[in-house]
Amino acid sequence: MIKNTLKVFKILAFIILTWFLGHSIFIVYDGLSDNGTKADLAVILGNKVNEDGTLSK
């Protein structure tokens, strides 16, 4: 019983680790292969939007 639980845990840990490494590699590759085109918008964290839709100073 304990051996089966340990085997399932090892398989699950391997799947999660493989998933994590695959996504990490994709994120790094995607970040390094930026084509540098102009963006349609920008996000400014901490800036307030007034009620009329304009940004605060």
Secondary structure, 3 states (H helix, E strand, C coil): CHHHHHHHHHHHHHHHHHHHHHHHHHHHHHHHCCCCCCCCCCCCCCCCECCCCCECC
